[in-house]
Amino acid sequence: MKLRKNIGICLLLMSICPALHSQDKVTFQYDKAGNRISRTIVLAPRTAPAKEDEKPAVYSDMLEDIKIKIYPNPTTGLVKVEMQNLPEDQSANIWLYTMSGKLISSFKDVSNVTGINLSGQPAGVYVLKIVAGNRRTEWKIIKK
């Protein structure tokens, strides 16, 4: 009965507070008998909406020696994918998918900066897959 009550409270809080996102983390601790003794909620940092005069956020990652930058994310239309230190004899392939797995666009033999236009797509979350040689990375792109 206690578990149902706690689940009900969590569902109620999630419906009341739409600011809670899946990036938030909830951890529980239990005693040896299996009773929950504590609950910790770690909220992901919230960012204020970008002002028009601010520079867009740039996200970067290293894929071994290749530095990948993706910006702006979230976007209203155009997303740029920039790759640095890509060996001269190597290129990369990029695919953009909806969250349901539908291929929206693909780019073959990319070497430097690629622009991906999402202006014709509805607002939502998209998956960007990048493959350079045998290295692979995936990104979530948010379209406003």
C-alpha positions in Angstrom: 0.0 0.0 0.0 2.9 2.4 0.9 4.5 1.7 -2.6 1.2 2.6 -4.4 0.9 5.8 -2.4 4.5 6.8 -3.2 4.0 6.1 -6.9 0.8 8.1 -6.9 2.6 11.0 -5.3 5.4 10.8 -7.9 2.9 10.8 -10.8 1.0 13.7 -9.3 4.2 15.7 -8.9 5.2 14.9 -12.5 1.9 16.1 -13.8 1.9 19.2 -11.7 5.5 20.2 -12.4 6.1 20.0 -16.2 9.6 21.4 -15.5 10.7 18.0 -14.3 12.6 16.3 -17.2 13.9 12.8 -17.8 17.4 14.1 -17.2 16.5 14.5 -13.6 17.7 11.6 -11.4 16.0 9.9 -8.6 17.9 7.5 -6.4 16.6 5.3 -3.6 18.4 3.6 -0.7 17.0 0.5 1.0 17.8 -1.3 4.2 18.7 -5.0 4.4 15.0 -6.0 4.7 14.2 -4.2 1.4 12.5 -1.2 3.0 13.1 2.2 1.4 14.9 4.4 3.8 15.6 7.5 1.6 14.9 9.1 -1.7 17.2 11.6 -3.4 16.2 13.8 -6.3 19.0 15.4 -8.4 17.6 18.0 -10.7 19.3 18.7 -14.0 20.4 22.3 -14.4 17.7 24.5 -16.0 18.8 27.1 -18.4 16.9 30.3 -19.1 15.6 30.9 -22.6 18.3 32.4 -24.8 18.2 36.1 -25.5 18.4 37.2 -29.1 21.8 38.9 -28.5 23.4 35.9 -26.8 25.5 33.4 -28.7 23.9 30.0 -29.2 25.1 27.1 -27.2 27.8 25.0 -28.7 28.1 21.4 -27.7 31.3 19.5 -28.4 32.6 16.0 -28.0 35.8 14.1 -28.9 35.5 11.0 -31.0 39.0 9.7 -30.4 41.1 12.5 -32.1 38.2 14.0 -34.0 36.5 17.0 -32.3 32.8 17.4 -33.1 30.9 20.6 -32.5 27.1 20.9 -32.9 25.4 24.2 -32.7 22.9 25.7 -32.0 21.0 23.1 -29.9 18.1 23.7 -29.4 17.5 25.2 -32.8 14.8 26.9 -34.8 16.0 25.6 -38.1 19.6 25.3 -39.1 22.0 23.1 -37.1 25.7 23.0 -38.0 27.9 20.0 -37.5 31.6 20.9 -37.4 34.4 18.2 -37.4 38.0 19.1 -36.7 41.1 16.9 -36.9 39.4 14.5 -39.3 42.2 12.6 -41.2 42.6 13.8 -44.8 42.0 10.3 -46.1 38.8 9.9 -44.1 35.3 11.4 -44.3 32.3 11.0 -42.1 28.6 10.2 -42.7 25.7 11.9 -40.9 22.1 10.7 -40.6 19.2 12.6 -39.0 16.3 10.5 -37.7 13.0 11.3 -35.9 12.6 9.7 -32.5 10.5 7.0 -34.1 13.4 6.0 -36.4 12.3 7.6 -39.7 15.3 8.9 -41.7 14.9 12.6 -42.5 18.2 13.3 -44.2 21.7 11.9 -44.8 25.0 13.4 -45.7 27.8 11.3 -47.1 31.6 12.0 -47.3 31.4 15.0 -44.9 34.8 16.5 -44.0 34.4 19.9 -42.3 31.2 21.9 -41.6 27.8 20.6 -42.6 24.5 22.5 -42.2 21.3 20.6 -41.6 18.1 22.5 -42.2 15.3 21.5 -39.9 13.0 24.4 -40.7 10.6 22.2 -42.6 10.3 19.7 -39.7 7.9 20.0 -36.8 9.2 20.9 -33.3 10.5 18.0 -31.4 13.5 15.8 -30.6 15.6 14.3 -33.4 18.6 11.9 -33.3 21.8 12.8 -35.2 24.1 9.9 -35.9 27.7 10.5 -37.0 30.1 7.8 -38.2 33.7 8.5 -39.0 35.6 5.3 -39.9 34.8 2.8 -37.2 33.9 5.5 -34.7 30.3 6.4 -34.0 28.4 9.0 -31.9 24.8 10.0 -31.5 23.3 13.3 -30.5 19.8 14.5 -29.6 18.8 17.6 -31.5 15.9 19.7 -30.2 13.9 21.7 -32.7 11.8 24.6 -31.2 
